[in-house]
Amino acid sequence: MANQSCNLANAFVVLCREGFGEMKSMSQTSHQLNANYQKLRSATLNAFNKTPSEILDEIRLDQMKRLLSSTSMSCRHIGLFVGFDKEVRTSRFFARNTGMTMSMFRKTNKVAPLSSDDSRRKESVVNKTKKKLIKKPFKMIKENDNNSALRSASFSPILIT
């Protein structure tokens, strides 16, 4: 029974990391895992000493920090990307959990600029990414590793002509 509970908690974490921007409610998420919310809640409390909402918030916050420091995506788009429907909620959530605004965080945690060799490599990656985005704009972000998801997240399929 404990092993089954641990498996449920781990499955929830994997589901959160893969589709955190698409999650509607915890009851729908628990239904996807073939469990009710109470069972999911007790499984995550036993395994991680956190509720499902706390785990999801932690994953969202980590992703927001990653995107703020490594991309030039707007704060609004980052909020939409991680699953918030309004910019106000995104800003409040980030400030409450970090003690600073998203723009302050971006200024203090900026990644070093690319050297000329890196910029040539980046242009190559950008061109390849644009071609893939035209064919599969959303699957690419989910299928590839986090680094390429960060690179492709800053390109909007709408802007590609």
C-alpha positions as CSV (number, residue, x, y, z in Angstrom):
1,M,0.0,0.0,0.0
2,A,2.8,2.4,0.9
3,N,4.6,1.6,-2.4
4,Q,1.4,2.3,-4.3
5,S,1.0,5.6,-2.6
6,C,4.6,6.5,-3.4
7,N,4.1,5.6,-7.0
8,L,1.0,7.8,-7.2
9,A,2.9,10.8,-5.7
10,N,5.8,10.3,-8.1
11,A,3.4,10.0,-11.1
12,F,1.8,13.3,-10.0
13,V,5.2,15.0,-9.9
14,V,6.0,13.7,-13.4
15,L,2.6,14.8,-14.7
16,C,3.1,18.3,-13.1
17,R,6.5,18.7,-14.7
18,E,5.3,17.6,-18.2
19,G,2.1,19.5,-18.3
20,F,2.0,22.1,-15.6
21,G,0.7,24.8,-18.0
22,E,-2.2,22.7,-19.1
23,M,-3.5,21.7,-15.6
24,K,-7.0,22.9,-14.9
25,S,-7.7,21.6,-11.4
26,M,-6.4,19.2,-8.9
27,S,-9.5,17.0,-9.1
28,Q,-9.1,16.7,-12.9
29,T,-5.4,15.9,-12.4
30,S,-6.1,13.2,-9.8
31,H,-8.7,11.8,-12.1
32,Q,-6.0,11.5,-14.8
33,L,-4.0,9.4,-12.3
34,N,-7.1,7.2,-11.6
35,A,-7.4,8.4,-8.0
36,N,-9.5,10.8,-6.1
37,Y,-8.1,14.1,-4.7
38,Q,-8.0,12.9,-1.1
39,K,-6.0,9.8,-2.1
40,L,-3.6,12.0,-4.1
41,R,-3.3,14.5,-1.3
42,S,-2.4,11.8,1.3
43,A,0.1,10.2,-1.1
44,T,1.9,13.5,-1.7
45,L,1.9,14.3,2.0
46,N,3.3,10.9,2.9
47,A,6.0,11.0,0.2
48,F,7.0,14.6,0.1
49,N,5.3,16.2,3.2
50,K,3.6,18.7,0.8
51,T,0.2,19.0,-0.7
52,P,-0.4,18.6,-4.5
53,S,-0.9,22.4,-4.8
54,E,2.4,23.1,-3.0
55,I,4.2,20.8,-5.3
56,L,2.6,22.4,-8.4
57,D,3.5,25.9,-7.1
58,E,7.1,24.8,-6.5
59,I,7.4,23.5,-10.1
60,R,5.8,26.6,-11.5
61,L,8.1,28.9,-9.6
62,D,11.2,26.9,-10.6
63,Q,10.1,27.1,-14.3
64,M,9.4,30.9,-14.0
65,K,12.8,31.5,-12.5
66,R,14.5,29.5,-15.3
67,L,12.6,31.3,-18.0
68,L,13.2,34.8,-16.5
69,S,17.0,34.2,-16.2
70,S,17.6,32.5,-19.5
71,T,15.1,34.0,-22.0
72,S,13.7,37.3,-23.0
73,M,10.1,36.2,-22.8
74,S,7.8,38.8,-21.4
75,C,6.5,38.3,-17.8
76,R,3.0,38.0,-19.2
77,H,4.0,35.2,-21.6
78,I,5.9,33.4,-18.9
79,G,2.8,33.5,-16.7
80,L,0.7,32.0,-19.5
81,F,3.4,29.4,-20.3
82,V,3.4,28.1,-16.7
83,G,-0.4,28.0,-16.5
84,F,-1.6,31.3,-15.1
85,D,-4.5,32.9,-16.9
86,K,-4.0,36.5,-15.7
87,E,-0.8,38.6,-15.4
88,V,-1.9,39.9,-12.0
89,R,-2.0,36.4,-10.5
90,T,1.4,35.7,-12.0
91,S,2.9,38.8,-10.5
92,R,1.4,38.2,-7.1
93,F,2.4,34.6,-7.0
94,F,6.0,35.3,-7.9
95,A,6.3,38.2,-5.4
96,R,4.7,36.3,-2.6
97,N,7.1,33.3,-3.1
98,T,10.3,35.2,-3.8
99,G,10.0,38.6,-2.2
100,M,10.7,40.4,-5.4
101,T,9.0,41.3,-8.7
102,M,9.7,39.3,-11.8
103,S,11.5,42.2,-13.5
104,M,13.7,42.6,-10.4
105,F,14.5,38.9,-10.4
106,R,15.4,39.1,-14.1
107,K,17.8,42.0,-13.6
108,T,19.6,40.3,-10.7
109,N,19.8,36.8,-12.3
110,K,20.6,37.6,-15.9
111,V,22.6,34.9,-17.7
112,A,25.9,36.2,-19.2
113,P,25.7,37.3,-22.8
114,L,26.8,35.0,-25.5
115,S,30.3,35.1,-27.1
116,S,30.6,35.5,-30.9
117,D,31.1,31.7,-31.3
118,D,28.1,31.0,-29.1
119,S,25.9,33.5,-31.1
120,R,26.7,31.7,-34.3
121,R,25.7,28.4,-32.7
122,K,22.6,30.1,-31.4
123,E,21.6,31.4,-34.9
124,S,22.0,27.8,-36.2
125,V,19.8,26.5,-33.4
126,V,17.3,29.3,-33.9
127,N,17.0,28.5,-37.6
128,K,16.5,24.8,-37.0
129,T,14.0,25.6,-34.2
130,K,12.0,27.9,-36.5
131,K,11.7,25.2,-39.1
132,K,10.5,22.7,-36.5
133,L,8.0,25.2,-35.0
134,I,6.4,25.6,-38.4
135,K,5.7,21.9,-38.5
136,K,5.0,21.1,-34.8
137,P,4.8,24.3,-32.7
138,F,3.8,22.7,-29.4
139,K,5.0,19.1,-29.5
140,M,8.6,20.2,-29.7
141,I,8.5,21.9,-26.4
142,K,7.1,18.8,-24.7
143,E,9.3,16.2,-26.5
144,N,12.7,17.7,-26.1
145,D,14.8,18.3,-23.0
146,N,14.4,21.5,-20.9
147,N,17.3,23.4,-22.5
148,S,15.8,23.1,-26.0
149,A,12.3,23.9,-24.5
150,L,13.8,27.1,-23.1
151,R,15.3,28.0,-26.5
152,S,12.1,27.2,-28.4
153,A,9.8,28.9,-25.8
154,S,11.0,32.3,-26.8
155,F,9.8,31.9,-30.4
156,S,6.1,32.4,-31.2
157,P,4.7,30.2,-34.0
158,I,2.5,33.2,-34.9
159,L,5.5,35.4,-35.8
160,I,7.1,32.9,-38.2
161,T,6.3,33.7,-41.8
